[in-house]
Amino acid sequence: MAYNYLLSDTRDNGICILTISAPKTLNALNSAVLKELDTFIGSLDSAVKVLIITGDGPKSFVAGADISQMSTLSAKEALEFSKLGAGVFRKIETLNIPVIAAINGYALGGGCELALSCDIRIASDNAVFGQPEVKLGIIPGFSGTYRLSKIVGQGFAKEIIYSGKNIRSDEALRIGLVNHVVSIDELMPTVLALAETIVANAPIALKNAKKSINEGFDLDSEGAIALESKLFSDCFNTADQKNGMAAFLEKRKAVFENK
Ligand code: CAA
């Protein structure tokens, strides 16, 4: 399918770079962009083993939901808009491959929420984060209240959301909102190097690790531990487990087949 707001580059090694491109609004998310994102995520080729999400240009990852579109919404339409964005971000969060956000500038409102739905966040040193919704008379609507609290804890989440203040990448690093901060020139090489490390590992093991971390978080300790044991044991039904362990014992590098 041809997209108006998305550029994608799938490499032979199974790494796909998805770029959100709405330059006139610093890559803001209107419903057309969100629908394209939904279609793209829903129809991702099974050859893709790691997805990288970034924004077009050196200035902005995503500057939020589109304020000009939101300004005229009724409460009923706002509910639909929120469900659209939250639904897409949930699909990203539960995608069965690792997703890395390469945050190349403003990650505000819905942009910060998009980054939060990814597994790993790496930012350039010019990146700026925030949930400025209360300054607009609204609250985060693409699951930011839920995920920001999960990732940085309720104290920092409440400070960021109640104040509406932007924070710089060094502060984002300090509170655990991002994993690493690098220069803008180093951003994509750093993200690609991590993606290459991940993509060399067993895909079913990665899928099960993601499921165990994501689903275990919302269970009680007994449930989370039992889920991990089940997903651990499921790996023993795969050729990749046999191959991976044999390769270790034979002192060679494993090449995984995703089965
Ligand atoms: N929606 C719509 N348009 C946006 C936008 C957004 N979120 N962010 C930027 N734009 C537009 C600007 O209106 C401007 O358009 P014009 O050239 O037609 O005037 C263009 O992008 C460039 O932006 P600026 O001139 O403002 O650029 P700047 O460098 O001076 O400032 C900025 C950059 C600090 C990111 C500023 O644009 C800004 O504050 N944007 C809004 C950020 C925001 O509040 N995001 C949260 C939205 S609410 C939300 O996301 C709700 C939710 O959770 C679902």
Residues whose N, C-alpha, C, O or C-beta is under 5 A from the ligand:
A	BS01	CAA	K24 T25 L26 A28 A63 G64 A65 D66 I67 S68 Y106 L108 G109 G110 P132 E133 I139 P140 G141 F142
